[in-house]
Amino acid sequence: MTAMRVLSSNLADSSTTTASTTAGAYVAANLALDTKSLVWRATGLSATLSCVWGSTQNINCVILPFNNFTPAATIRVQGYSDSAGTILVVDTGTIPANPAPATILNGFTLLASQSAYAYGGGSYAMAYFALTGVQKIVVTLNDSANTAGYLEVSRLLAGAYWSPAYNADMGASLTLQDTSKNVRSEGGDLITALGTFNRKLGFTLSKMSPADRAALTIIFRSNGFRSPMFISMFPQNTDSQLEDDHQIYGKLTAMSAMTIPVYSAYSAPLEIEEV
């Protein structure tokens, strides 16, 4: 089983990001905001996103949290060693963006749209590849089966993920948090006050090497509670639904104690809550 992956530093935010098409006020600048309701939207079912940096950046993944893609959607990432985009150094080819079965929310007419992301709607799309130094990436998206008639994405992440030498312990927990409240009316009916919905992922790394301990300490100090990160517990798993359920873009809920249970082995529990 492939070890978990953690993307704690999002290099896309330091790039100049543009889109091939934009629908009205749903501009590409929204891809740099951690507000699910603010999205970039294309005018049709295919589009490209481009990121350009002033210096070489080492990346091995592109992640698109909170989008309206169907399981038929595809993604292709091309990376260039120059900012002009003439020297191709990485090309994933056209691959499934997220083949997991789509979740259709009760009470929503679209499969998953901007208004549904706060209530459990939307999917995550991703592309992984070998660590490569680039100054420009072009992300090509296509979803000809999408009945919404357009593509939209709330967040664009790109960077170099970290994986521990030894995977997280068995027993990782996924908590589905629904803030809705049920109250009984005077007529005896059970009435629901609709609240938002999010996920929380908990796990323990109990067999960390000294190098992994150092890497995790840097993540704790750099991100703290303020900066979100992306975590995938089962990256590129053959069970796409398992992968989809256990990947999350969120923030740490606690600064956990790091212990030394045995010589040269380190342990720490982590809990991350979806933005």
Buried (B, 14 or more C-beta within 10 A) or exposed (E): EBBBBBBBBBBBBBBEBBBBBBBEEBBBEBBBBBEBEBBBBBBBBBBBBBBBBEEEBEBBBBBBBBBBBBBBBBBBBBBBBBBEBEEBBBEBEEBBBBBBEBBEBEEBEBBBBBEBBBBBBBBBBBBBBEEBEBBBBBBBBBBEEBEBEBBBBBBBBBBBBBBBEBBBEEEBEEEEEEEEEEEEEEEEEEEEEEEEBBBBBBBBBBBBBEEBBEBBEEBBEEBEEEBBBBBBBBBEBEEBEEBBBBBBBBBBBEEBEBEEEEEEBBBBBBBBBBB
